[in-house]
Amino acid sequence: MIYSQAINVFNKMIVLNKGIPFNIKIPTKETESALNELAKKQGKTFKVADDLFKDLDNCIFMYKKN
């Protein structure tokens, strides 16, 4: 099977399953915690996009620092 055929099969499986044809598992406790926070609407909010991007830059800086 060539790549394009595999992609076509995968796309057909998505249509038949009405979604991704396999379970997607949450890989870490951190990810699960973040998803729960969002579901409870306890995540950070920003009034303007610039504030969001500043916060993301800060998170990246802190991640690289560790």
GITAPE-V645155 format. One record per residue. N is the residue number from 1. SS is DSSP state (H for helix, E for strand, - for the rest). PHI is phi in whole degrees, -180 to 180 (* if undefined). D_FIRST is the distance of its C-alpha to the first C-alpha in whole Angstrom. Layout:
n | ss | phi | d_first
N | SS | PHI | D_FIRST
N | SS | PHI | D_FIRST
This chain:
n | ss | phi | d_first
1 | - | * | 0
2 | - | -90 | 4
3 | H | -53 | 7
4 | H | -64 | 8
5 | H | -67 | 6
6 | H | -63 | 7
7 | H | -64 | 10
8 | H | -62 | 11
9 | H | -63 | 10
10 | H | -59 | 12
11 | H | -62 | 15
12 | H | -66 | 15
13 | H | -66 | 16
14 | H | -62 | 18
15 | H | -65 | 20
16 | H | -63 | 20
17 | H | -89 | 22
18 | - | 55 | 24
19 | - | 157 | 23
20 | - | -59 | 21
21 | - | -82 | 19
22 | - | -157 | 20
23 | - | -74 | 24
24 | - | -105 | 25
25 | - | -99 | 27
26 | - | -75 | 30
27 | - | -78 | 30
28 | - | -140 | 34
29 | H | -64 | 37
30 | H | -62 | 38
31 | H | -66 | 35
32 | H | -62 | 36
33 | H | -62 | 40
34 | H | -64 | 39
35 | H | -66 | 37
36 | H | -64 | 40
37 | H | -60 | 43
38 | H | -68 | 41
39 | H | -63 | 41
40 | - | -87 | 45
41 | - | 57 | 45
42 | - | -106 | 47
43 | - | -73 | 44
44 | - | -67 | 46
45 | - | -128 | 47
46 | - | -136 | 48
47 | - | -81 | 50
48 | - | -133 | 48
49 | H | -61 | 45
50 | H | -58 | 47
51 | H | -65 | 48
52 | H | -60 | 44
53 | H | -66 | 43
54 | H | -63 | 46
55 | H | -65 | 45
56 | H | -62 | 42
57 | H | -60 | 43
58 | H | -64 | 45
59 | H | -63 | 43
60 | H | -64 | 41
61 | H | -61 | 44
62 | H | -66 | 45
63 | H | -64 | 41
64 | H | -67 | 41
65 | H | -65 | 45
66 | - | -82 | 44
